Amino acid sequence: MNGAERCQPLLGVLREPARMADLDLGEWDRLLRQAGSAGLLSRLAVQAEALDARIPAPVRPHLAAARTVAAKQRQAVRWEARRVAKALAGLDCPVLLLKGAAYALADLPPAPGRLFGDIDLLVPKAQLGRAEGALMLAGWHASGKSEYDQRYYRRWMHELPPMIHLRRGTVLDVHHNLLPETSRIPTQAGPVLAGARPLPNMPGLYVPADTELVLHSACHLFHEGEWGHGLRDLVDLDALLRAFASVRFWPQLLSRAAELNLGRPLYYALDCCRRWLSTPVPEEILATCPARPPVWQRPLMRALFDRGLASAHTNCRQPGTGAALFLLFVRGHYLRMPWRLLVPHLLHQALRRDPPQD
């Protein structure tokens, strides 16, 4: 039994939300646990709203609570985004929202029921110092980071250390690129910034173009490898691909992936979406995806990714999940920086007394 099969009934209702109407209480108990662990309970709760009359009475309060949490978070992220726009109004450049905040403020398909941990921004590297200074004046500060961590972020990473508001506790991740500058997959933020579109009623804030939304989500999941929310991020990708799919979109996506050097993570994203969520990705798109892995490597990577995607809840896990997560962790760091930087960094993280911050 593979990871996708072990994730029933969660995977079944992600593919076909109407299946929720046919679940018994035992299946609901398992579904609520799996969805909660994967960060998908609020999303399923929003989808279940149309089936309310056919949902068992003991389940409805759990779904109502999950919808309330999602609605409050979406309201809060809109309010916080306005504070960010006000703080950065003096920058002579677009300020892009990424991932969850972009979905919410642009009313994109992944937004309903999407939960947030922080707000991700992208600004040109040349404006990074001004952006940080403006945000500090507005109350956000990079706190709780050691001198080593500060140097690690500022010298090697594609973002500032997380900035936390002194009063509200909200967290901003301010990026200047999609991937670290030391990454084995070099890419540039310039085309993403140039192709961004403004948000209505949010002066100064932008969201990436459709192709870049997909590519950033793909490289975040399949390059950085935060597998605790892996299935949630795959569901985001599925929603984006279904919404954007058209005869014109697919060639544009492949062309943009080649331009940004993100063909490999895009291939993995398309392959996993098709296998896990039945996303209608044309076969010829996978076959012509730039930088796709060699044939011999694909079964190995599928085995690793399947275990990573199924790792959120214990009853979804396959044998070897622990080893797979460790290999994915090492792979993520290997992709992030060359050996001459990676080995000293991992040794430092292993020897430090406090938990790793990255």
Buried (B, 14 or more C-beta within 10 A) or exposed (E): EBBBEBBBBBBBBBBEBEBBBEBEEEBBBBBBBBBBBBBBBBBBBBBBEEBEEEBEEEBEEBBBEBBEBBBEBBEBBBEBBBBBBEBBEEBEBBBBBBBBBBBBBBEBBBBBBBBBEBBBBBBBBEBBEBBBEBBBEBBBEBEEBEEEBBEBBBEBBBBBBBBBBEEEEBBBBBBBBBBBBBBEBEBBBEBBBEBBEEBEEBEBBBBBBBBBBBBBBBBBBBBBBBBEBBBBBBBBBBBBBBBBBEEEBBEBBBEBBBBBBBBBBBBBBBBBBBBBBEBEBEEEBBEEBBBBBEEEEBEEBBBBBBBBBBBBBEEBBBEEBEEBBEBBBEBBBEBBBEEEBBEEBBEBBEEEEEEEBE
